[in-house]
Amino acid sequence: MAQQAGIVAIDAFFPNQFIEQSELETHDNVSAGKYTIGLGQAQMAFCSTAQDIYSLCLSAVARFMSKYNIDYNTIGRLEVGTETILDHSKSIKSVLMQLFEESGNTDIEGIDCMNACYGGTNALFSSLNWLESSAWDGRYALVVCGDIAEYASGPARPTGGAGIVVMLLGPNAPLVVEQTTRSTHMSHAWDFYKPHLSSPFPVVDGQLSQTCYLSALDICYQRFIQKFQHKNNKPFTLFGSADIVGAQCTEEVQSDADFLLFHAPYNKLVQKSFARLFYLSSVLQPTVGINSQITAQLDKDQVNYVPAKPSVLPLNQNDSQYQKSLNCRNLEKTVVTMSKVSYNTKVTPTIALPTRLGNLYTASIYAGLLSLINATPSENLINKRVLCFSYGSGLAASMFSIKIGHGEDVVAMIEKIKTVSNIFKRLDERLKKEPSQMSESLNEREELHKLDYENFNPTVDMDLIQSGEYYLVSKDKDGKRVYAVKP
């Protein structure tokens, strides 16, 4: 059984082309700020016709293994989390095996996990369970999560994106996933799904999706704090004295979470989610004056509704008062404003990749973790706890935590992640395209998606392909795909 199991190394791979969301606003003839302020997005990555989920994952894993100088034979489990599928039977993991077969390693457990944006978290959990079980053979686990998020032309298109995150899991990790306390909520909902097999685009109920997300967050948070208290014999405090501006503190209260990671379909929902936890904390665990501040602010804004503390779990989601708390715009605006200072400290360092790449579905939350590492001095990460919320429509959600270790070895490992990933330089080096070029590319990709029983040879713009990146050369009428790699 592996001790202190967690994330030993992490990196991201993403397409080399992007558009500015501000320019997409102009292209779509919408009001300025609709995507940049309304959604909180800055840029969006997109794929060419020569790129697909197989090529992205091949590129991500090959580059990861090379950059970290990892022997393919040291991997004993490989699990992929994705909702982007090109075959209804053959897994992405099986495609990735060609990288391992060259070294003679075919003794690798694991397969694909799929449920909207939650698959990456399920791959992480099951790989950690393997490391902590009697089945562990002493080797590392590799978790690959990522997607190509594409939407039909219209209001949902700005919430697209593309990218892959690869994580190496093993013992004595600098980023330990705390297995002892995590909560889950799963339910049946039609908020986002992909029933049309001839199209890559989903069916989305935007309002329902946001409600499902926030409700799942509520339930997971309440279950998490209950389990935390039971395990640690102390209450879980999300907001301490330093997080509450203007609080009248009779004593110093420390927060049990230094940073927060959220699944990020768009950053405005991340802001709303953080504010929701700020609000829930005031109702469920009144500390350091949060409750009185919110009450005063609500009175000032003439928002008269404050929900009663839920007495049992799960919440009665059909309760009209509870639904009112989810959909009250004034309440949302109030707590977003009140939590802004704390948001800048606890969340802003995590949003670089999600806001500049767009929605990465299964990789979204882990792109946030990589952003946090790159944006924060290593000494400010030592011994810190990161509270994580993962959500996948349909729906599946979990809350868990990552504890960053301490000591010279941990600092060195974190510094290596920064050096290897180097995300800010890589983001700045991408090629900027016009929104019309992205629309043309997405239209071509939609048409190619329909050609299930036809040969096609996509046009390859080698300027868009990075060194060491795989790209699609051809697909025959039987669906067999051939890839090449740019030297």
C-alpha positions as CSV (number, residue, x, y, z in Angstrom):
1,M,0.0,0.0,0.0
2,A,1.4,3.4,-1.1
3,Q,1.9,5.9,1.7
4,Q,1.1,9.6,1.2
5,A,-0.3,8.8,-2.3
6,G,-1.0,11.7,-4.6
7,I,0.1,13.7,-7.6
8,V,3.9,13.5,-8.2
9,A,3.9,15.4,-11.5
10,I,1.4,17.2,-13.7
11,D,1.4,18.9,-17.0
12,A,-1.1,20.1,-19.7
13,F,-1.2,19.9,-23.5
14,F,-3.3,22.3,-25.5
15,P,-3.8,23.3,-29.2
16,N,-1.5,25.9,-30.6
17,Q,-4.3,28.2,-31.8
18,F,-6.8,30.4,-30.0
19,I,-9.2,33.3,-30.4
20,E,-9.8,36.3,-28.2
21,Q,-13.2,36.3,-26.5
22,S,-13.5,40.1,-27.0
23,E,-13.1,39.6,-30.7
24,L,-15.6,36.8,-30.7
25,E,-18.1,39.3,-29.1
26,T,-17.6,41.6,-32.2
27,H,-17.8,38.7,-34.6
28,D,-21.1,37.4,-33.0
29,N,-22.5,41.0,-32.9
30,V,-23.2,40.8,-29.1
31,S,-22.7,43.5,-26.6
32,A,-19.1,44.2,-25.4
33,G,-18.3,42.3,-22.3
34,K,-20.9,39.5,-22.8
35,Y,-18.2,36.8,-23.0
36,T,-15.3,38.5,-21.2
37,I,-17.3,39.9,-18.3
38,G,-20.5,38.0,-18.4
39,L,-18.8,34.6,-18.7
40,G,-15.4,35.7,-17.3
41,Q,-13.5,34.2,-20.2
42,A,-10.5,35.8,-21.9
43,Q,-9.5,33.4,-24.7
44,M,-10.5,30.0,-26.2
45,A,-8.4,27.3,-27.7
46,F,-9.8,25.3,-30.6
47,C,-8.8,22.4,-32.8
48,S,-8.2,22.0,-36.5
49,T,-9.5,19.1,-38.6
50,A,-6.2,17.3,-38.2
51,Q,-6.6,17.2,-34.4
52,D,-8.9,14.9,-32.4
53,I,-9.1,13.5,-28.9
54,Y,-6.7,10.6,-29.9
55,S,-4.1,13.0,-31.3
56,L,-4.3,15.3,-28.3
57,C,-4.0,12.5,-25.8
58,L,-1.1,10.9,-27.7
59,S,0.6,14.2,-27.8
60,A,0.0,14.9,-24.1
61,V,1.3,11.6,-22.9
62,A,4.3,11.4,-25.2
63,R,5.4,14.9,-24.3
64,F,4.7,14.3,-20.6
65,M,6.8,11.2,-20.4
66,S,9.6,12.9,-22.4
67,K,9.7,16.1,-20.4
68,Y,9.7,14.3,-17.1
69,N,12.1,11.6,-18.4
70,I,9.8,8.8,-17.2
71,D,10.5,5.2,-18.2
72,Y,7.3,3.7,-19.7
73,N,7.9,0.5,-17.8
74,T,7.4,2.3,-14.5
75,I,3.7,2.8,-15.2
76,G,1.4,0.1,-13.9
77,R,-2.0,1.8,-14.3
78,L,-3.3,4.2,-17.0
79,E,-6.7,5.6,-16.8
80,V,-8.4,8.1,-19.1
81,G,-11.2,10.5,-18.1
82,T,-13.1,12.0,-21.0
83,E,-16.5,12.6,-22.6
84,T,-15.1,13.1,-26.1
85,I,-15.4,9.7,-27.9
86,L,-14.6,8.6,-31.4
87,D,-15.6,5.0,-31.0
88,H,-18.5,3.4,-29.0
89,S,-16.3,0.4,-28.0
90,K,-12.6,1.1,-28.3
91,S,-11.1,3.2,-25.5
92,I,-8.7,6.1,-25.7
93,K,-6.5,4.1,-23.3
94,S,-6.1,1.4,-25.9
95,V,-5.0,4.0,-28.5
96,L,-2.4,5.3,-26.0
97,M,-1.0,1.8,-25.5
98,Q,1.0,2.1,-28.7
99,L,3.3,4.5,-26.8
100,F,3.9,1.8,-24.2
101,E,4.2,-1.2,-26.5
102,E,7.4,0.3,-27.9
103,S,9.0,-0.3,-24.5
104,G,7.4,-3.7,-24.2
105,N,5.1,-2.7,-21.3
106,T,1.6,-4.1,-21.9
107,D,1.0,-5.0,-18.2
108,I,-1.0,-1.8,-17.4
109,E,-4.4,-1.8,-15.6
110,G,-7.1,0.9,-16.2
111,I,-9.5,2.0,-18.9
112,D,-11.6,5.0,-19.8
113,C,-14.1,6.8,-17.4
114,M,-17.0,8.7,-18.9
115,N,-19.7,10.9,-17.4
116,A,-19.6,14.4,-18.8
117,C,-16.9,16.5,-16.9
118,Y,-16.6,14.1,-14.0
119,G,-14.6,11.3,-15.7
120,G,-11.2,12.8,-14.8
121,T,-12.0,12.8,-11.1
122,N,-13.3,9.2,-11.3
123,A,-10.0,8.2,-13.0
124,L,-8.1,10.0,-10.2
125,F,-10.1,8.3,-7.4
126,S,-9.8,4.8,-8.9
127,S,-6.1,5.2,-9.6
128,L,-5.5,6.3,-6.0
129,N,-7.6,3.3,-4.7
130,W,-5.2,1.1,-6.7
131,L,-2.2,2.7,-5.2
132,E,-3.6,2.2,-1.7
133,S,-4.7,-1.4,-2.3
134,S,-3.1,-4.9,-2.1
135,A,-3.2,-4.9,-5.9
136,W,-0.5,-2.2,-6.1
137,D,2.7,-3.5,-7.6
138,G,5.0,-0.6,-6.7
139,R,4.7,1.2,-10.0
140,Y,3.2,4.6,-10.8
141,A,-0.3,5.4,-12.1
142,L,-0.9,7.8,-15.0
143,V,-4.2,9.7,-15.2
144,V,-5.1,11.4,-18.5
145,C,-8.1,13.7,-18.5
146,G,-9.2,16.1,-21.2
147,D,-11.7,16.9,-23.9
148,I,-12.5,19.0,-27.0
149,A,-15.5,21.1,-25.9
150,E,-17.4,22.2,-29.0
151,Y,-20.8,23.8,-29.4
152,A,-23.1,24.7,-32.2
153,S,-23.1,28.3,-33.4
154,G,-25.0,30.4,-30.8
155,P,-24.8,31.5,-27.2
156,A,-23.1,28.3,-25.9
157,R,-20.2,28.4,-28.4
158,P,-18.0,30.9,-26.3
159,T,-18.0,28.2,-23.5
160,G,-15.9,25.8,-25.7
161,G,-12.2,25.0,-25.4
162,A,-9.7,22.1,-25.7
163,G,-6.9,20.6,-23.6
164,I,-5.5,17.6,-21.8
165,V,-4.0,17.3,-18.3
166,V,-1.7,14.4,-17.4
167,M,-1.0,13.5,-13.8
168,L,1.6,11.0,-12.5
169,L,0.4,9.4,-9.2
170,G,2.6,7.7,-6.7
171,P,3.7,7.4,-3.1
172,N,5.4,10.3,-1.1
173,A,3.8,12.8,-3.4
174,P,4.1,16.6,-3.0
175,L,0.4,16.9,-3.6
176,V,-1.3,14.4,-1.4
177,V,-5.0,13.6,-2.1
178,E,-6.7,13.3,1.3
179,Q,-8.6,10.1,0.9
180,T,-10.0,10.1,4.4
181,T,-12.5,13.0,3.7
182,R,-14.4,13.3,0.5
183,S,-18.1,13.7,-0.3
184,T,-20.2,12.8,-3.4
185,H,-23.6,13.5,-4.8
186,M,-25.0,11.7,-7.8
187,S,-28.5,12.2,-9.3
188,H,-30.4,12.0,-12.6
189,A,-30.7,15.2,-14.6
190,W,-31.0,16.3,-18.3
191,D,-28.9,19.4,-17.9
192,F,-26.3,18.6,-20.5
193,Y,-26.0,15.4,-22.7
194,K,-25.0,14.2,-26.2
195,P,-27.8,12.1,-27.7
196,H,-27.0,12.8,-31.3
197,L,-24.3,10.4,-32.4
198,S,-23.8,12.1,-35.7
199,S,-22.8,15.4,-34.0
200,P,-20.1,16.4,-31.6
201,F,-22.3,19.1,-30.1
202,P,-24.3,18.6,-26.9
203,V,-27.8,19.5,-25.9
204,V,-27.6,22.0,-23.1
205,D,-30.2,23.5,-20.7
206,G,-28.1,26.4,-19.4
207,Q,-30.3,27.5,-16.5
208,L,-30.9,23.9,-15.3
209,S,-27.2,23.1,-15.6
210,Q,-26.3,26.0,-13.4
211,T,-29.0,25.1,-10.8
212,C,-27.8,21.4,-10.8
213,Y,-24.2,22.6,-10.4
214,L,-24.9,24.9,-7.4
215,S,-27.2,22.4,-5.8
216,A,-24.6,19.6,-6.1
217,L,-22.1,22.1,-4.6
218,D,-24.4,22.7,-1.6
219,I,-24.9,19.0,-0.9
220,C,-21.2,18.0,-1.4
221,Y,-20.1,20.9,0.9
222,Q,-22.5,19.9,3.7
223,R,-21.5,16.3,3.5
224,F,-17.8,17.2,3.4
225,I,-17.9,19.4,6.6
226,Q,-19.9,16.6,8.4
227,K,-17.3,14.0,7.4
228,F,-14.4,16.3,8.2
229,Q,-15.7,17.0,11.7
230,H,-16.4,13.3,12.3
231,K,-12.9,12.3,11.2
232,N,-10.9,15.2,12.8
233,N,-13.2,15.8,15.8
234,K,-13.3,19.5,14.9
235,P,-15.5,21.7,12.7
236,F,-14.3,22.5,9.2
237,T,-13.8,26.3,8.8
238,L,-13.7,27.5,5.2
239,F,-13.5,31.3,6.0
240,G,-11.2,32.4,8.8
241,S,-10.6,35.9,10.3
242,A,-8.2,36.9,7.4
243,D,-10.9,36.1,4.8
244,I,-13.6,38.4,6.2
245,V,-13.1,42.1,5.6
246,G,-14.3,44.2,8.4
247,A,-15.2,41.3,10.7
248,Q,-15.4,41.9,14.4
249,C,-13.3,39.0,15.6
250,T,-13.2,38.2,19.3
251,E,-10.5,35.6,18.6
252,E,-8.3,34.6,15.7
253,V,-10.0,31.9,13.5
254,Q,-7.9,30.0,10.9
255,S,-9.3,28.7,7.7
256,D,-9.0,24.9,6.9
257,A,-8.7,25.6,3.2
258,D,-6.1,27.9,1.7
259,F,-7.2,27.6,-1.9
260,L,-10.3,26.4,-3.8
261,L,-10.6,24.6,-7.1
262,F,-13.8,24.4,-9.0
263,H,-14.9,22.7,-12.2
264,A,-14.8,25.7,-14.6
265,P,-17.2,25.6,-17.6
266,Y,-16.8,29.4,-17.5
267,N,-15.2,31.5,-14.8
268,K,-18.3,33.5,-13.9
269,L,-19.8,30.2,-12.5
270,V,-16.6,29.7,-10.5
271,Q,-17.1,33.2,-8.9
272,K,-20.8,32.4,-8.2
273,S,-19.8,29.0,-6.7
274,F,-17.2,30.5,-4.4
275,A,-19.7,33.1,-3.3
276,R,-22.3,30.4,-2.7
277,L,-19.8,28.6,-0.3
278,F,-19.3,32.0,1.4
279,Y,-23.0,32.2,1.9
280,L,-23.5,28.6,3.0
281,S,-20.7,29.0,5.6
282,S,-22.6,32.0,7.1
283,V,-25.8,29.9,7.4
284,L,-24.3,26.6,8.4
285,Q,-21.3,27.7,10.5
286,P,-21.6,31.3,11.6
287,T,-18.1,32.4,12.5
288,V,-16.2,35.7,12.7
289,G,-19.2,37.8,12.0
290,I,-20.0,36.5,8.5
291,N,-23.7,35.9,9.2
292,S,-24.3,39.4,10.7
293,Q,-22.5,41.0,7.8
294,I,-24.6,39.2,5.2
295,T,-27.8,40.0,7.1
296,A,-26.9,43.6,7.2
297,Q,-26.0,43.7,3.5
298,L,-29.2,41.8,2.6
299,D,-31.2,44.4,4.5
300,K,-29.4,47.2,2.7
301,D,-30.1,45.6,-0.7
302,Q,-33.7,44.8,0.4
303,V,-33.2,41.1,0.0
304,N,-35.4,39.7,2.7
305,Y,-34.9,36.0,2.2
306,V,-32.3,34.1,4.3
307,P,-32.9,30.3,4.2
308,A,-33.2,28.2,7.3
309,K,-30.3,25.9,8.1
310,P,-31.0,22.5,6.5
311,S,-31.5,20.0,9.2
312,V,-31.0,16.8,7.1
313,L,-29.1,15.7,4.0
314,P,-29.7,15.5,1.2
315,L,-31.4,18.8,0.8
316,N,-35.0,18.9,-0.2
317,Q,-34.3,20.3,-3.6
318,N,-38.1,20.8,-4.3
319,D,-38.4,23.1,-1.4
320,S,-39.5,26.5,-2.7
321,Q,-37.4,28.4,-0.2
322,Y,-34.3,26.5,-1.1
323,Q,-34.9,27.1,-4.8
324,K,-35.3,30.7,-4.1
325,S,-31.9,30.8,-2.5
326,L,-30.4,29.3,-5.7
327,N,-32.1,31.7,-8.0
328,C,-32.1,35.0,-6.0
329,R,-30.0,37.4,-8.1
330,N,-29.7,40.0,-5.4
331,L,-28.5,37.4,-2.9
332,E,-26.0,36.2,-5.5
333,K,-24.8,39.7,-6.2
334,T,-24.4,40.5,-2.5
335,V,-22.3,37.5,-1.6
336,V,-20.2,37.8,-4.8
337,T,-19.3,41.4,-3.7
338,M,-18.7,40.5,-0.1
339,S,-16.5,37.5,-1.0
340,K,-14.4,39.3,-3.6
341,V,-11.3,39.9,-1.5
342,S,-11.2,36.3,-0.3
343,Y,-11.9,35.2,-3.9
344,N,-8.8,37.0,-5.1
345,T,-6.7,35.2,-2.6
346,K,-8.2,31.7,-2.6
347,V,-9.3,31.3,-6.2
348,T,-7.7,33.8,-8.6
349,P,-4.4,31.9,-8.8
350,T,-6.3,28.8,-10.1
351,I,-8.0,30.3,-13.2
352,A,-5.2,31.0,-15.7
353,L,-5.6,28.0,-17.8
354,P,-9.4,27.8,-17.6
355,T,-9.9,31.4,-18.6
356,R,-7.3,31.3,-21.5
357,L,-8.1,27.8,-22.9
358,G,-11.8,27.7,-22.2
359,N,-13.8,24.7,-21.0
360,L,-11.7,21.6,-20.8
361,Y,-14.5,19.4,-19.4
362,T,-12.8,16.5,-17.5
363,A,-9.5,18.4,-17.3
364,S,-10.9,21.7,-16.1
365,I,-10.4,21.3,-12.4
366,Y,-6.9,19.9,-12.8
367,A,-5.9,22.7,-15.2
368,G,-6.8,24.9,-12.3
369,L,-4.4,23.0,-10.0
370,L,-1.6,23.4,-12.5
371,S,-2.5,27.2,-12.7
372,L,-2.2,27.5,-9.0
373,I,1.2,25.9,-8.9
374,N,2.5,28.1,-11.7
375,A,1.0,31.3,-10.3
376,T,2.1,30.9,-6.7
377,P,5.6,31.1,-5.2
378,S,6.5,27.6,-3.9
379,E,7.0,28.8,-0.3
380,N,3.4,30.0,-0.3
381,L,2.2,26.5,-1.3
382,I,4.0,24.5,1.4
383,N,1.7,22.8,3.9
384,K,-1.4,24.3,2.3
385,R,-4.8,22.6,1.7
386,V,-6.7,22.9,-1.6
387,L,-10.4,22.2,-1.4
388,C,-11.7,20.8,-4.8
389,F,-15.2,20.6,-6.3
390,S,-15.6,18.4,-9.4
391,Y,-18.9,18.3,-11.3
392,G,-20.2,16.4,-14.3
393,S,-23.6,16.9,-15.8
394,G,-26.2,14.2,-15.7
395,L,-25.1,14.4,-12.8
396,A,-22.1,13.4,-10.7
397,A,-20.2,15.6,-8.2
398,S,-17.5,15.2,-5.5
399,M,-15.7,17.4,-3.0
400,F,-12.3,16.4,-1.8
401,S,-9.0,18.0,-0.7
402,I,-5.4,18.0,-1.6
403,K,-2.7,18.7,1.0
404,I,0.6,20.1,-0.2
405,G,3.5,18.7,1.7
406,H,6.5,20.4,3.2
407,G,10.3,20.1,3.2
408,E,13.1,20.6,0.7
409,D,12.0,17.6,-1.4
410,V,8.5,18.9,-1.8
411,V,9.8,22.4,-2.8
412,A,12.1,20.8,-5.4
413,M,9.3,18.7,-6.9
414,I,7.0,21.7,-7.1
415,E,9.7,23.8,-8.7
416,K,10.2,21.0,-11.3
417,I,6.5,21.1,-12.1
418,K,6.7,24.8,-12.7
419,T,9.8,24.4,-14.9
420,V,8.4,21.5,-16.9
421,S,4.9,23.0,-17.4
422,N,5.9,26.6,-17.9
423,I,2.3,27.4,-18.8
424,F,2.4,31.2,-19.0
425,K,5.2,31.2,-21.6
426,R,3.4,28.5,-23.6
427,L,0.1,30.3,-23.5
428,D,1.7,33.5,-24.8
429,E,3.5,31.7,-27.7
430,R,0.3,30.3,-29.2
431,L,-1.0,31.6,-32.6
432,K,-3.9,34.0,-32.4
433,K,-6.7,33.4,-35.0
434,E,-9.7,35.3,-36.1
435,P,-13.1,34.2,-34.8
436,S,-14.2,33.6,-38.5
437,Q,-11.3,31.1,-38.8
438,M,-12.5,29.3,-35.7
439,S,-16.1,29.1,-37.0
440,E,-14.9,27.7,-40.3
441,S,-12.8,25.1,-38.5
442,L,-15.7,24.1,-36.2
443,N,-18.0,23.8,-39.2
444,E,-15.5,21.6,-41.0
445,R,-15.1,19.4,-37.9
446,E,-18.9,19.0,-37.6
447,E,-19.1,17.8,-41.3
448,L,-16.2,15.4,-40.8
449,H,-17.9,14.0,-37.7
450,K,-20.8,12.9,-39.9
451,L,-18.5,10.9,-42.3
452,D,-18.6,7.7,-40.2
453,Y,-18.4,5.4,-43.3
454,E,-16.3,7.5,-45.6
455,N,-12.5,8.0,-46.1
456,F,-11.1,11.4,-45.3
457,N,-7.7,13.0,-45.3
458,P,-7.8,16.3,-43.4
459,T,-5.8,19.3,-44.5
460,V,-2.8,19.7,-42.1
461,D,-1.5,23.2,-41.4
462,M,1.9,22.3,-40.0
463,D,2.2,25.8,-38.5
464,L,-0.5,24.8,-36.1
465,I,1.2,21.6,-35.1
466,Q,3.8,21.8,-32.4
467,S,7.0,19.8,-32.2
468,G,6.3,16.4,-30.8
469,E,2.6,16.7,-31.5
470,Y,0.6,13.9,-33.1
471,Y,-1.9,14.8,-35.9
472,L,-4.4,12.9,-37.9
473,V,-3.3,11.8,-41.4
474,S,-6.3,9.8,-42.5
475,K,-9.4,7.8,-41.6
476,D,-10.7,5.0,-43.7
477,K,-14.2,3.8,-44.3
478,D,-13.9,1.3,-41.5
479,G,-13.0,4.1,-39.0
480,K,-9.3,3.2,-38.6
481,R,-7.3,6.3,-38.0
482,V,-3.6,6.9,-38.9
483,Y,-1.5,9.5,-37.1
484,A,1.9,11.0,-37.6
485,V,4.1,13.0,-35.2
486,K,5.9,16.3,-36.0
487,P,9.6,15.9,-35.2
